[in-house]
Amino acid sequence: MIKCAEVSFLTVSLLKSVAVNIAVKLKNIIPRQNFEIPIQAAIGAKIIARTTIKAYRKDVTARIHTGIPDRRAKLLEKQKRGKERMKSIRAIGYPSGSLHGGIANGRGRE
């Protein structure tokens, strides 16, 4: 969570645009993971901006050449259990020192 005490004098509409810009910059900086990463900007308890970094998804059904729905469902269920296991750990990897510098410069992955 990044806290900014200096922006307390701004209007709500201007704060929303600043929050959206910061959320988009963070989305560009943080690399994609194997699970979804929600990025939220809030004032107190009210969320004013939200974006999500989508998860990688491996095509586990590509190697099935027959149309057996049971096998396809089994593989998708196995993938779903693995994603839930990773969500419980939820260690987000990002380049060190890139968050503060990237937000200030507006750079990230494009």
N, C-alpha and C positions, 0 to 999 in steps of 0.2 A: 504494500500500500504506500502510495506516495502522498504525503500531506503537504499542502501549500497554505500557509497562514497569510501570505502576502496578497492573495487575491480576494480577501474578505470584503473589499470595497466595491467590487464589480457587481453589475446587475445580473439577475438570474439568466436573462437571455444571452448575455455575453459569456457567463460562466458555462452555459450549455455548449456554446460553440467552442470554447477553450477545452472543455472536457472531451468533446467529440474528437477534436484535433489530437489531443494527447492519447486517447484510446486508439485512434488509427495509427499514430506513430508507434505505439507499443505493439500493435498488431504487426507492423512492418518489421520491427526489431526482433521480436521473439520468434525463433524458428518453430516450424510445425512439429508436433509430437505425435505419438501414437494414440492420443486421446484428445478430446476437445478441451480448449482452454478458454474460459470466459474472462473477458476483460471488462471491468465495470468502473465507472466513475460516479461517486456519490457525494451528496451534500448531506451530512448527518446520516440519517437512515434512508434518505430518498435517492434512488439511483437515477441519475440524469443522462448517462450515456452508457451504452453497452455494445460490445462487439465480441465476436467469437472467432478464435483461430480454429479452423477445421482440422480434424484428425486425418492422418494418413489412413488409407484403407487398402489393404491387400486384397486382390481378387482371388479368394480361396476356391472359387468354383471354376476357375479357368481350366484346371486339369481334368475336370469331369467331362467326358465326351458323350456319355449317355444321358438321357433325360430322367434319371432316377431322382424323384423329388425327395425321397427319404435321405439319401446321401448328401444332397445339396443342403437340406435343412440341418443335418447333423454338423456339417462343416461350418455353416453360418452360426449355429448355436455355440460351437466350440470357440469361434472367433469372438463372439459376444462375451463369453465367460472370461476369456483372456483380457479383453478390454476392461471389464469390470475389475479384474485383479490389478491391472495397471493403474486404474483410477484410484484404488485404495492406497497405492504407494504415492502417486502423483508428485514425483520430483520433476520439476520443469527445468530443463537445461537451456541456458542462454549464454551468449558470449559475455565474459566478465568485463565489467566496466562499460558495457555498451548501452545500458539503460539510461543513465543520466546524460551521457554524451550524445546518444542518439535522439533523445527527446529534445535536447537543447538545439542540436543541429538539424533535426528533422530528417536525418538519414536513416536508412534501414534497407531491408531487402526489397527490391522492386521487381 
